[in-house]
C-alpha cells in the first residue's frame, strides 16, 4: 500500500477557484494479537509494520526485548504474535529513568530542526506526525529510507518515522531503535505533537531520559515526568523551548 495518493480537489484562494491534484496520506487499519488475545486495533500509515509491532509491545511492557518475540504473522492487517515461554506474563512495571544524561538546549533545538527538515511526507501533505530518536553525542547517523542520512553536523537521527498517528510514529521509531540496538539511555526523543501522559509513559518505559516536543505537554504528563526522572520540554522550535520537568538535564 502506498503512503500517499493523489486526488482531485477544488482550491479556493482570494476569490479564485481552481481544480488541481492534491497529495493525501493513506490509512492502514491494523491490529495486534499476542498468543491469540487481541491487544489493540488502530489506524496508522503503511510501512514499518514489524517495527510498529515491536515498538508497541516494548513500550507497553509486554516484552523486555525483541528476543521475547518468537514469531510475527500478518494476515489482512492483523498481526499475530507468538512470544517465547520466558517472555513477561504481565506488563512490566514502569520505573524511574536512571540515566544521567545531560545535554545543552541547542541539542534539542537541533534535533527538532533535523527531524522536521527530513519529514518529506509532512511537507507534501501536511497529514503526518514526526517522531525521531537522536543520539545525544551526535555520533551515529542512521541510513533509514524514512529519514535519509546526511553528513551535516546536525544529522544525528538514530531512527525517524512519519505516521498519521503520533502514537504509531512513536512506536515505529522505538521498534527501529530496538532492532538497531540503540542506547535509549543516551538518546533524546523528539515529537511533532503535544505530549499527553500516555506518550510520556511509553518513552519513559524505554528508559529515554529527555523528551522534546514541538507543542505543549499536559499537566498529567508533567507530573509523571517529575516522578519518572524525565526531562520534558515543549514548544521546541526556532531558538526557544520551555522546560517543564528536570531542567538539570539541559543544564538549567
N, C-alpha and C positions, 0 to 999 in steps of 0.2 A: 504494500500500500504506500503511495507517495505521501510525503509530509505536507505538500501543498498542491492545490489545483487552481486553475483559472476559472473565473465565472464572469459573465457579462453583467455589468451594473450601469445604473444611471448616476452621474455625478453632478451635483448642483454646486455652483460657486459663483458668487457675485451676480446672481440673476441669470446665469447661463447654465443650460443643461446639456451634457454630452454623454454619449454611450461609449463606454470603454470596458476593457477587460481588467479585472482586479485579481490579485493573487490572495487566496484564502487558505487557512490551515485546515487539515482534515482531522477527523476524530477516530480513535481506535477504542472499541469497547472491550474491556478485558476483565478477567477475574483470576484470583489465586486461590487454590485449594491445597492444603497440606494434609497428607495422609487421608485424603478424600473428604476433609472438612473445609468448606469454603470460608475463607477469612475476609476477602474483600472483593467488591465488584466496583469498577470505576471506569472513567474515560480519560484517555491520555493521547499523546501523539504517537504515531507508529515509529518503530525503531528502538534499538537498545532494550529489547524486552527482557532478555535474560538478565541483563544488569538491573533492570527495574525490579524483577522478582527478588534477586539477591539483596538489593538495597532496601526493599520493603521489609523483607524478613529480618535483616540485620537491625534496621532502625526501629523495628517493633519488638526487638528482643527475642524473636522466635528462633534465631540461630546465633551462635557465638562466633562463627567463622564460615567461609564458603565451604569448608570441608564437611560441615554438618549436612550439606545437601548431597544426597545420593543421585537424584535424577530430577530433571525438569522436562515434562512432556507438555506439548501445546496442541490443542485441538479447538478450532473455532473461537479463538480468543481466550480460552480457559487454560490456565497453566496449572497442571497437576504436579505437585512437588512431593517427592518421597525423601524423608530425612533418614539419616543413619541412626542406628539404635542409641548412640551416645549423645545425640542432639538434645537440647533442653526440652523438657516435657511441659514446662510452664514458661511464660515470658520472663526474661531476665530482668532483675531489678535495676532501676536507674540509680547510679551512684555519682558522687561529685567528680568533676573532671579534675584530675590531679596534675595535669600538665603545668609546667612553669613557664610556658611560652609568653614572651613579651616582644611586641613589635612596635614600630613607630606608626603614628596616624597616616603617614604618607604611604605605607604599605597597603593599608586598607583602601585608600583613595586610588592607588594604582591598580589594585585588584578589581575595583568597580569599573574603572576605565577599560581595563583589558577585557573583562567579561562582556561588557556592553558593546565594545568595538567589534567583538567576534560573533555577536548574535545576528547572523545573517538572516535567519528566518523572521526574527522580530522586525528587522529593517524592511523586509519585503512585505510583511503582512500586519505588523502591529498586534499579532494574535498569540504570542508565546511569552512564557516566563523564562528567565535565565537563571541558572544555578551554576556556580563554579566552586571548585575546591582548589586553593592556591597554596603553593609551597612558600612557607614563611621565610626561607633562606634564598629565594629566587634561584634555586639550584637545579630544579627539574623542569623540563618542558615536555608536555605530552603531545604526541603527534596523533591526535584524535580527529576523525572526519568532522565531528560536530564543531570543534574548536581547533582549526588548523594551527600548527605550531609556527612560531616566528622566532627570529633570532634577536629581536629587540629586547632591551633590558626589562621592559615591563611584562614580557610574555612568559609568565611563570605559572600558567594554569596546569595543574595536575590532571584535572578532569572537569569537563564542562558539558552542559547539555541545555537544550531548549525544549519546552513542552507546553502544551495548552494548560496543563495542570501544574501549579507550582509545587505541589506535593510530589507528583511523579517526577518532575525535573530533579528535585532534591534526591529522591530515591534512586534514580538512574545514575546520578553522579556518585552517590555512595557505593552503588554496585560497581561502577567503573573503577573507583578508588580501591575497593576491596580486591578486584582482580589484578590491579597494578601493585598490590601490597603497599599502598601509601601509608605513611605515618600520620594518622589522624591527629595525634597529639602535637604535631608540629605544623598543623595546617590551619588555614583561615577559610571559612565558608562565606560566600557572597550570594545573596538572594536579590532578585529584582522585584521584590514584593514586600508587603508588610510581614511582620513576624508574629504569628499567633503562638500560643503556648505549645500547641501540638508540634509545630515545626521545630521549636526550640528543644523540646524533649527528644525528638528524633536525632538531632545533631549532637546533643549532649550525650545520648546513649552511645554514640560512636566515639566519644572522647574528644570532640572538636572543641577547643578552648575559646575561640574567637568567632563571632558571627557578625557580619557586616551586611546591612540591607539598605536598599535604596529608599524604602519607606519606613513607617513607624512600627514599633512593636506594640503589643497590647500590655496592659498593666500586669496581667497574669504571666505573660512571658518575662517581664522584667523581674517579677518576684521569683520566678523559677530560676532565672539566670543568676540572681544573687545567691540562691540556695545551692545551685549546682556548680558554682565557681566558674561561670562562663561570662566572658566579656561580650556585652551586647551593644551594638552600635546601629543607629538608624540614620536616615537621611544622608547616607554616604554618597555624595555626588559633588562634582566640581572640586572645590578645595575646602569643603566643610563636612562635618559629621557631628552627630550627637552621641554621647556615651551614656548609656542607661544603667550599666552594671559593670563592676570590676574594671574601672578605668586604669588601674595599675598595669593591666596587660598591654595598654597602648601608651604607657609612660605618663599617665595623667594622675 
